[in-house]
C-alpha cells in the first residue's frame, strides 16, 4: 500500500495540454482530490487557463508561484521535447514527465530504435536515412518489395507513420515526407511485421514500473483498418486476447530490458512510458515508445483506473513506486472519437455548434479536445480534427461497444464522423504456448 495520504482539495497541480487526453487526466485527478489548473486547456475543460501556452515555461513558472503550485503533470509530448522538466529542475516545483534527453525516446524514431538495439529489446529490423540519402531509402524499399513501415524521425502528432503494402505506397510516403519537411530530416524504414497491436502504458521512475490496463487503439480512419492513418479514432480496454502468457513475454522481451537500459543511459526517467507492441508469430515486438499517455488510450485507461492516479504520481516522484498497488475497475471501457468531416486532411471546415454533450447516462463520459467557445454561454464549437472522445463502461466489451454507439448518437455537430467498428475487430488467433 502507499505510504502517502494525498486527499481532500488541498493538493494543487498544473496540468499541461489542451486535448481530450488532458480532459480525462483533469477529471481523474480531480476525482483523486486535486485542484487542477489546465494550461492552456480548452473551452470545455473546467479550470482551463487559455492565456498560458504549454510551452511558455516562464509563464507557467509565474503561474505556479502565484498559485503556490508545487506539481506539474505533463499531458502532450511537445513540452517534454522542449525541456519542461529541465526548466524546473532547480526549483521546488516538481514535474511528472521525463527530461528532454529522456524524451528523445519519443521525439526521435531513429534514436529510439538505436536504444532498442543497444539494450536487446525485441523489435523490427530497421534502417535510417537522412533526407539527402532518400535514393538509398528508395533502393531499400524496392529490395523489401514495399513491405515496409516508413516513419518520420521527429514528432508528428501520431501521423508520421506510413504502413505500406507496395513499392508504390512506400515511394509515395517518401515523396510526401519530402514535401512536408523543409531542410534536413531523417527517415526510418522498418520491416513490416504482422499481428495485432496493443498499447501498454505505465508510470515509472526508471527502475520500477506500474502498468495500467492494456488497451488497443484504432489508427486508421475507416472501418476494417482502411484509409489514412490518424491520431487515433478510438480505443478500448482491457484487451481480452492479451493473456498472461503474452503479458509475461512482453515483460521479459520488452519492458524489463527497457528498464535495464534506462538505468544505463546518462539520464533519469520519471513519468508515463508507453509501449506500442505488436504480437507477431515470433513473439511480441516493440513498435515505438511514447513518453506520455497515449491519446485516445488515456480516455479509456484513466476511467478504468480505480487506484488514485495522484497517489501513483506522487509515489513515482518520491521513489516509492515499489510499494504501490494498481487496482482496475471491473468491466470494459470503449472510447469513440468524434471527428470533424475531412479529418485527417490538412484543412477541413470547423466552427460548428456541438449539441448533446451532457445527454449521456451515468456509464458514459465525454472528454472534449478540438473545441472552442461559441457566442452563447456554455456553447462549444468544433475547432479541430478530433473534437471529442465519448467513453462508455460496460460489464464486458460487446456491451460497452453497444452502449457507446448508442450514446454517441446523442451528440451532434455538422459533418460529425465516427468510425463504425471500434472494439469490434475479430478476435485474433494467437499462439501462446511458445511464450
NORHUJO-V78177 format. One record per backbone hydrogen bond with DSSP energy under -0.5 kcal/mol. NH is the residue of the N-H (numbers start at 0). CO is the residue of the C=O. If there is no record, write none. Layout:
BEGIN
nh=NH co=CO
nh=NH co=CO
END
This chain:
BEGIN
nh=6 co=4
nh=9 co=6
nh=10 co=32
nh=11 co=9
nh=12 co=34
nh=13 co=70
nh=14 co=36
nh=15 co=13
nh=15 co=72
nh=16 co=38
nh=22 co=18
nh=23 co=19
nh=24 co=20
nh=25 co=21
nh=26 co=22
nh=27 co=23
nh=28 co=24
nh=29 co=25
nh=30 co=26
nh=31 co=27
nh=32 co=29
nh=33 co=28
nh=34 co=10
nh=35 co=33
nh=36 co=12
nh=36 co=34
nh=37 co=35
nh=37 co=46
nh=38 co=14
nh=38 co=36
nh=39 co=37
nh=40 co=16
nh=44 co=41
nh=45 co=43
nh=47 co=44
nh=48 co=37
nh=51 co=48
nh=52 co=50
nh=55 co=52
nh=56 co=54
nh=59 co=55
nh=60 co=56
nh=61 co=57
nh=62 co=58
nh=63 co=59
nh=64 co=60
nh=65 co=61
nh=66 co=62
nh=67 co=63
nh=68 co=63
nh=69 co=11
nh=71 co=93
nh=72 co=13
nh=73 co=95
nh=74 co=15
nh=74 co=72
nh=79 co=75
nh=80 co=76
nh=81 co=77
nh=82 co=79
nh=83 co=78
nh=86 co=82
nh=87 co=83
nh=88 co=85
nh=90 co=87
nh=93 co=69
nh=93 co=91
nh=95 co=71
nh=96 co=94
nh=96 co=269
nh=98 co=267
nh=102 co=98
nh=103 co=99
nh=103 co=100
nh=104 co=101
nh=105 co=102
nh=106 co=102
nh=107 co=103
nh=108 co=152
nh=111 co=107
nh=112 co=108
nh=113 co=109
nh=114 co=110
nh=115 co=111
nh=116 co=112
nh=117 co=113
nh=118 co=114
nh=119 co=116
nh=120 co=115
nh=121 co=252
nh=123 co=285
nh=126 co=188
nh=128 co=186
nh=130 co=184
nh=132 co=129
nh=133 co=130
nh=135 co=132
nh=136 co=132
nh=137 co=133
nh=138 co=134
nh=139 co=135
nh=140 co=136
nh=141 co=137
nh=142 co=138
nh=143 co=139
nh=144 co=141
nh=145 co=140
nh=146 co=143
nh=147 co=145
nh=148 co=189
nh=149 co=161
nh=150 co=148
nh=150 co=187
nh=151 co=159
nh=152 co=185
nh=158 co=155
nh=161 co=149
nh=162 co=160
nh=163 co=147
nh=163 co=161
nh=165 co=145
nh=169 co=165
nh=170 co=166
nh=171 co=167
nh=172 co=168
nh=173 co=169
nh=174 co=170
nh=175 co=171
nh=176 co=172
nh=177 co=173
nh=178 co=174
nh=179 co=175
nh=180 co=176
nh=181 co=179
nh=186 co=128
nh=187 co=150
nh=188 co=126
nh=189 co=148
nh=190 co=124
nh=191 co=146
nh=192 co=190
nh=197 co=276
nh=198 co=214
nh=199 co=274
nh=201 co=272
nh=202 co=209
nh=203 co=270
nh=204 co=207
nh=205 co=207
nh=209 co=202
nh=210 co=208
nh=211 co=200
nh=214 co=198
nh=215 co=235
nh=217 co=233
nh=220 co=227
nh=221 co=225
nh=224 co=221
nh=225 co=221
nh=225 co=222
nh=229 co=218
nh=232 co=217
nh=234 co=334
nh=235 co=215
nh=236 co=332
nh=237 co=213
nh=239 co=237
nh=241 co=238
nh=242 co=240
nh=246 co=242
nh=247 co=243
nh=248 co=244
nh=249 co=245
nh=250 co=246
nh=251 co=247
nh=252 co=248
nh=253 co=249
nh=254 co=249
nh=255 co=250
nh=257 co=253
nh=258 co=254
nh=259 co=255
nh=260 co=256
nh=261 co=257
nh=262 co=258
nh=263 co=259
nh=263 co=260
nh=264 co=260
nh=266 co=264
nh=269 co=267
nh=270 co=203
nh=272 co=201
nh=273 co=289
nh=274 co=199
nh=275 co=273
nh=275 co=287
nh=276 co=197
nh=276 co=274
nh=277 co=284
nh=278 co=195
nh=279 co=277
nh=279 co=282
nh=282 co=279
nh=284 co=277
nh=285 co=121
nh=286 co=275
nh=287 co=275
nh=289 co=273
nh=297 co=293
nh=298 co=295
nh=299 co=295
nh=299 co=296
nh=300 co=296
nh=301 co=297
nh=303 co=299
nh=304 co=300
nh=304 co=301
nh=305 co=303
nh=305 co=326
nh=306 co=326
nh=311 co=307
nh=312 co=308
nh=313 co=309
nh=314 co=310
nh=315 co=311
nh=316 co=312
nh=317 co=313
nh=318 co=314
nh=318 co=315
nh=319 co=314
nh=320 co=314
nh=322 co=319
nh=323 co=320
nh=326 co=324
nh=328 co=303
nh=331 co=393
nh=332 co=236
nh=333 co=391
nh=334 co=234
nh=335 co=389
nh=336 co=232
nh=337 co=387
nh=338 co=336
nh=338 co=416
nh=339 co=384
nh=342 co=339
nh=344 co=341
nh=350 co=381
nh=353 co=379
nh=354 co=411
nh=358 co=355
nh=363 co=360
nh=364 co=390
nh=366 co=388
nh=368 co=386
nh=369 co=385
nh=370 co=368
nh=371 co=380
nh=373 co=378
nh=378 co=375
nh=380 co=371
nh=381 co=351
nh=382 co=369
nh=383 co=369
nh=386 co=337
nh=386 co=384
nh=387 co=337
nh=388 co=366
nh=389 co=335
nh=390 co=364
nh=390 co=388
nh=391 co=333
nh=392 co=362
nh=393 co=331
nh=399 co=395
nh=400 co=396
nh=401 co=397
nh=402 co=398
nh=403 co=399
nh=404 co=400
nh=405 co=401
nh=406 co=402
nh=407 co=403
nh=408 co=404
nh=408 co=405
nh=409 co=406
nh=410 co=407
nh=411 co=354
nh=415 co=412
nh=416 co=338
nh=421 co=418
nh=423 co=420
nh=429 co=427
nh=434 co=431
END
